[in-house]
Each structure stands twice: as structure tokens, then as C-alpha cells.
Amino acid sequence: MRENYFDVLVAGGGVSGVCAAISAARSGAKTALIQNRPVLGGNSSSEIRVWTRGSVGGGTIYSEEMGILGELKLHNMHINIDGNVVLWDEVLLDKVLAEKNITLYLNTNIVSVSMKKNKPDHCSETIEFVSAYQMGSEQKVRFYSQYFIDATGDGTIGYLAGADYRVGREDRQEFMESLGLNQKDQNVLGSTIMFQTKQEEKKIRFIKPEYAYDLDYIEKLLDKGGRIVNEKMNGCDYWWVEYGGTLDTISSNQEIGLELKKLVLGIWNYIKNSGKFDADNLELEWVGNIPGKRESRRFIGETILTQNDIRENKYTKDGVCYGGWYMDFHPSEGIYSEEEFCTQIPVYTYNIPFGCFYNQKQKNLLFAGRNISVTHAAFSSTRVMDTCGLIGQAVGEGAAYCVKNHINPHKLATEHIKQLQQSLLKNDMMIFDIANEDEKDLAKKAKVSSSGTRKIENMQMDGSVEMKENTFLICPKGEGTKSLKMSVNTNNDTRISFDIYEGKLASRFINRDFVVSQDIEVKKGQSIIEMNLEQVGVNRFAKIVFHENKDVKIMVSEQSMTGYLLGHKDSPIYQNPCVISQGNIYKCSNTINGINRLYKQANLWISDNLNNGEQWILYQWEERKPIHQVRLTLNPDLSKELPSSIGKIYNEHHGFTKRDGEAKELVKDFDILALVDHKWEVIASVKDNYQRLCVIDFEEITTDRIKIVIKSTYGSPHGEIFETRIY
């Protein structure tokens, strides 16, 4: 038996495990990533083909998940614009293999865990090693590690180590959850197998396997609670082909998988051979063989996140990442249920505390992904892959921190949490209500100036949006912003009525924190209306909800104005309203205010028009400083989702806006200059950037001025920078 030694071992190569391994490795830990499948990605891989979703999909605008996950998704979009799920596999593999501190073990299944009692505290244990078997090579391997991260979904290491866990749904009294049951049970969300089709130029015959369900059986299951079938649907359109929630989704995994195959091929036979669809030329291109599992074990950590934490969008002081997907419930009976097939309750974003990722019994064990410490109600939101990716990054960096500082996770969570939070922020994690306080960041101590700042005025009118249903407009309320002007066109003399709400972020679905109602008389034709925002708090987003008025059109532009969006509740497709606003929303000092995305306010510098001359931002100190690194956080448009795969299976039914390339606002080319011996020298030139976080290392120089010069973007005439850090 081979023996291998690591600082951090990550078990599970789904999105959470990949992010955990990369995070731990980049933090200096010698890391093993063990995956029991031949590909990485878990439910998002080509074996299962569910695309990643998260907070923006849940309706909170400008909350797209970034960090390591964002880096992976932006790279995927750059090289894989059509969203080929097979290429997503390769993106993940490429990024993992690029990390010198990661050793990857594919097709490797953990079979046992060896524990040892801790002295003098015999109530706690430490994992000494895990044993695994690698298929194909027929090798048995023993892995020793200082810390073990269980990102297996099913919680394989935690289970074998004897960690306490829950399965099923709690009663409402235990945690005072209104969405709990009268009496707890063992039921969970079921599993799903998907399939994909393609259109051919000739007729394609399909004869179903004997084991698949027949036409009559399938027909009785349809047209209940969203179970809709047609020849134009594909892939994740059939997420509702779900089964197994009343069974043990681990021990009955094979039974569940076979039942799903019977259902999927029966549905395909129904499309092809019932005579109800134009499907003669359709061919079955792919069908899954592995159930995409939603739920199994949830470990009991030092903190248990509940429904109330999520509904109250708590920004806890020990938070290290966030969630924002709906509380998304499916009936445990799945396709056989008589209930509505999916109940989605919109939520705001919420912080997830580090206490959800460990317990105090197994001292060197951490949890990541869908198996973390949450109630079933909270799990309905935290389970989605974008959220799990953020969890993975937080846990991976936390484990590396424990290794480096010779502490356990409890001590990290109670005595060192600020240090971990600051490190995560540096690596583009968003933690609500936690700002950059890094004392080593020289930019925070600099005087900031710029070539100019974009004004919110004179937007080109390129079209209009009818106010045929309730329409919302969101905008940041900065210092000096008393009102917002907007261009409209009306068919008749009329009144425009609206309600104003405020919040730290805006949601498509949720109107909370009401401020005031207003209405404005408008004459026929084109005009500019002015909405009073004085009652909206400073450093808040205003959400203006216009009441339906079919006589009114709101003028829109092809030019984006970051922070200002026009939309409808039930659509993720936003427009750029033609607005005018006073106040310096996009001032250059935003780049050192500690927040690197739209939250409470715009928090970014937007340059003047690049056509008006060189656009730059300057950081200056009273004394010369030794400098070797600049970190820029740029704007890839966080209002739109970045799913891992869409391509041919994209459908508007799923409610996200398909991207067609890099965001126009994203800075593509830029130079970094330093004043050396009274002369400006280019110390770094970056070309063809497509990432949000740019880390530029260079040979140490001593200077009192650093200038960033924007050369080009992907289409916008303005450069946009959220944050600059200088070390």
C-alpha cells in the first residue's frame, strides 16, 4: 500500500471541492484532491450536466459569485462561449493541474478512515489517515494529512469518521422554522437524470428498451405541477424528472438511477412515438447514467444555519461567504408527487458563518458543499453549486490557515476569524458588511486622483421599454444625490405613479424597506421626469417600482451605466435606462473604500470617455515605498449570471440572460506606471485580460506614485475599476 503525506486533503471533485483545493494550494498548503469519478465538476460535469447557478439567478441583482469560482467561470466563458459542458470539464482539470501544490487523484474511492483519540481530551478525535482504492491502476493508497475537507456531497469521510449528521426535514418547533413540518421525517430532495437531443435532417426512428416505461404510464405522470413535455425542451428543462427523496439517496443510489433511466427513456419514447410532437427528425444525443443528487447527509457543526438566518438575511460577524438562491423546495416523491413540483421562495443574500463547516469532535475535519451544517429549510438555498463554490474557497483557505498557524478550526472561528476574512477579501470573496482593512495594502494610505470621472448624463436613446406591467429601476444613492431624472415618452397626458424602496442590494422579487410613494403628471410626448430620492438613505440602493401604465415608455440606451438597471420582476433581462443624476457616484476614491462590488453604493471608479484622451488613476504617497505587486478588481458585469454550461440546452424558461462574450465594461488592456527618478516608467503591461481579479507581480521598485492607465475595454468607452490594492 502506497503512503502519501499532505497538509490538506480534499475529498470530492465537484465545484466545492475544486475551489477548496485551489484555495488551499494557493494559500501554501500541500494539497491532495481525491475524486471518485474520471472527471471533475460533480453535478456540473459532462457526466450529469447541470449548470451552476446562484444568487443572481435567485433574483438579487449585482450579486454574481466571484472569487476562485468566478475565475473559473470567466475563463470558461473566454474559451468556451457556447457553453460546451465537455469543455467545462477541461477548464476545471486545466486549472487544478496548473496548481503546483495540488496532487490530483481521479477514479479514487475512499473506503476507510483511521481515527485516534486526542489526549488529554478523550472526547475529541483526530483523523490519522484515509485509505482509498484507485480504479484502473488497482492501487491501494493511504493518505495522511493534517486537515481533511469532506466535499464529497454524501459526506463520506465525515460518516466514516463518526461525525454527527442529519438526514431529512426538521419539525418547525426545533428551530422555530415556519417552513418546518408538524413532525420531522427522513425525506429529502430527490435525484435527477437529464438527457439531450439534436435535430437531424432526416427521420430518426426510436424503439424504446423493454425496461423503459410505456406511453400510457408516462402520460399519467404529465401535466401536474409543471411537468411539461415538448419536442423543443432539452437538458435541464427536464430537471423535474426527479425520484428517490423518500428513499435513502446513498444506499439506494443504484435503484434510484435505474428508475430515472426508465422514466427518461419513457419520456423520450413519448416525445418520439406518441404522435403529439413534431419529433420525427429528433435524435437522442446523450442520456445521463449517474443521478444528479440533491440531498443526503448534512453534518452538525458548531453553528447550524436555519431558515430564519436566511429569511432575515443575516450578515453575521463570523461570515466567510454568502448565499442568495431561493429557498427551493421539491416534493420528496418527485415525479410521482401530486404537489406542485417546485416551490421557490425568494431571499436576499446572507452570510454563511465558518461554524457551519466543522465540529469539535473530529478536530481536523471540515465540511464543504451541500453537506454543511444547515437545517433542511436552509439547505434548500445553500445547496446550489455557486454557493458551494464559495464555501469551498472559504474552507480551503481556512484549512491552510490552520496548518500554517498550528490551530484547529474552532480556534480559527473564534480567535482568528478576522484574519481569515481579510485574506478571503483579498482573493475576491464577498463577505457582506466586512471591508478591506489590510494594513499592508499601501493603496489605502494613498492620495487618489484621476484623469476624470464619468458623469451620469446625456445617455444616447436607443429604444424604449413599455410600462405594460410593473417595472422597476434600481440606482445607487450616493452623497449629494437628491433626485434622479429619467427620459420617458407618453401617448397621452397621464400620471406616472411609483413606490420607492431602499436596501443594501436590490432584488427582482422582493420589495422591502418601503420609503415613499410618489406620482408625477406627464404631458404627451417625450419628456424628462424627476424622482425625489431625498428620503432614501445615503449608501443605499433605491428601487423605484413604477405602476403599470400602458401609455408610458421608458427610454433606454445600449450604453450601460453600472448600478442603474431597468427591468421586470419575472425577467432577468435588464435594460439601461436613460437617466441623469447629480452626485459623484463613480469617484476615484471608491477604489480604496474597502468594498469591491456594488453594495450599499457603486463602489467603483468609472473613467471619463477614452475618446477624450488618456484615462488614468493615480495613487500617491508622501514618502517613497518599496512596491512589488498591484491587484486590480475589475467589472465583468455582476448583474448577469455566468453558468458553467448553457450552449444548446439554453432556454429562456430557466430565467437567465445568456452572455455573448466578455462584458463591455471589462478592462481589456492597461499599463501600470511608476515614477522612478522623476520619470514615468511602465513596470507592467497587461493585454487581453478577461478576468475580474488581476494580480500583477513585478520586480520590486521604490516610488511614491503608481499610475494605472486604461488602454481599452471590450466595448465600453469607459474604464471601470472596483478596487486597487498595492503591496
PyMOL commands that set and color helices and strands:
alter all, ss='L'
color gray80, all
select helices_A, chain A and resi 15-26+42-44+67-79+85-97+156-160+215-221+235-238+253-273+307-311+334-336+354-357+376-382+385-405+409-415+417-426+442-445+588-592+610-612+647-649+652-654
alter helices_A, ss='H'
color red, helices_A
select strands_A, chain A and resi 2-11+31-34+102-105+108-117+125-134+139-150+165-166+191-192+195-199+242-243+282-287+292-293+298-299+319-323+327-329+343-345+350-353+365-367+447-450+463-466+471-477+483-490+494-503+514-522+525-532+540-546+552-557+565-568+576-577+579-581+605-606+615-634+667-676+679-686+693-713+720-726
alter strands_A, ss='S'
color yellow, strands_A
deselect
rebuild
show_as cartoon
